[in-house]
Amino acid sequence: MQKDVAIQVKDVGIRFHLSQERVDNLKEYMIKFLRRDLKYNEFWALKDISFDILKGQRLGVLGLNGSGKSTLLKVVSGVLKPTAGTIRTNGVIAPLLELGAGFSPEYTGRENIYLYGAVLGYTKDFLDEKFDEIVDFSGLGKFIEVPVKNYSSGMKSRLGFSIATVVEPDILILDEVLSVGDKKFRKKSENKIMSMFDKGVTVLFVSHSLEQVKRLCDQAIILDSGRLVAHGPVEKVARVYKEMTE
Amino acid sequence: MRMYIQTFLYKYIVFLYRIQEKKFDFLYGYRYNNYHSRIEGQQKSQNGVFMIVRKYMKNFLKYKYLLKELVVKNIKLKYRRSYLGVLWTLIEPLLQMLVLTLVFGTFFGKDDPQYPVYILTGRLLFGFYSSATKAGLKAVSGNASMIKKVYVPKYIYVLSSVLSNFVTFLISLIVLVGVAAVLHVKPTIYLLEAVVPLLILFVFTIGCGLILATLNVFFRDIEYIWSVFTLLLMYASAIFYQPTKIINSGNSWIFDINPLFMCIANFRNAVLYGQPMQMSYFVTSSAFAFVSVVIGVILFYKNQDKFILYV
């Protein structure tokens, strides 16, 4: 892999089995197995996807619902393993997907900072050092000692965002998270992301909104039913996408 | 002359070394002819056994802190909102011991003043095994929301559930010390051997946890089957009766295939009877532990990429 490539996606494919009825108990499985009735419908959520993102490039992923955008993000962030092909990443990744998914509801905000931080692979020393910064940025104040189950969804995602962005990432994976919390916090989070942009972070950004992609990205791809249909500078791709959707 | 021998030896060693390398190519995953191409070769292929182990070790070290956090979380949340908190790890086995002594004392422990210790040793080890495997069984399917959203090595979930149960088990051993002291069980040098069956049981439990966690992802029935099985296991592990009763009735095979019983028996030898451990039990239970871990690891690794599609 060349030095200036941040993410290399090569011939990636993801295959799901769609069985007509879900077989998740032993009896059914045995019966179907004996009758050789275990049929699956194959479904490729992604197929033959290849592209490189160079360091500092900001790539927008466009596509309709069910075109494989989120699956692609999951593959790049390592949650899903591709059925075919390889993914290589170069640098620290901060996936801002479904913020606060790793929270434990019984735990207080303080405890969750350490737990979620550990889930993201941070060390204890790092979290000790950044603790105040995280609390400050989330604007939770004294609520940090309250169990997360009593948080509003806005508070939860504010905390999640603050934890996930405290690390200085090389690669940022965004899934329409710019709409976090109230207007004030949204502004704050956008500023934070913008400041990362200025530092030259590589971005993979998924959105329905063409406007947002145009504003944030310099490159774009279009996915359609799991296939890569266009890849290039954002202006060109945006034009193609407009034609597609109209 | 000396110089000559030295050079010869040196060359011979280098020669041997090269042969070694060729032989163990499959371990390192790369082949190299001289020192300089070594780095390059290393990057080309990472398929050797050692390289894979190294990769996993590195990953494990990265998530060591997460493992600790999860263990702490499991223990903390178990007793949160109860007034007595962690004290319950001591009170619960103590009360269970009292109940079992009351119920079975007249049948099985008539002339044995140390019968409560006998019960407690069995109950504690069985309790650890049953609660740890139950937690391990749900470790993957119960953390579905996490697994679907963030990348974490999945065995961490299984490991943390077994470990947190092991920690509470170790805490509850305090009760055993107390009861043994009250009933005048004299510690002997063999007390040191108590560590051995506990370690074997721990390894065996991890193996079982990995197997159960994997199966439960695909078949949710395992949960129910397992709870019935542990009940059966409880009766087959000589927790409140003397094993001689079963052995004398000609059914000793029950114990010969039960590693949990072997660990309990050796633990009692060390703690209660002050005897050296029974070697056949030691060997067999170690073998069980080893095999279960090997099967567990292979099963888990072969299937872990599919988990996300089923949980």
Interface residues (C-beta under 8 A of the other chain):
Chain A: F16 H17 D24 N25 L26 K27 Y29 S77 G78 V79 L80 K81 P95 L97 E98 A101 G102 S104 E106 Y107 E111 Y114 L115 A118 V119 L120 G121 Y122 T123 K124
Chain B: K62 Y63 Y65 L66 K68 E69 L70 K73 K76 L77 R80 S145 M146 I147 K148 K149 V150 Y151 V152 F218 F219 R220 D221 I222 D305 I308 L309 Y310
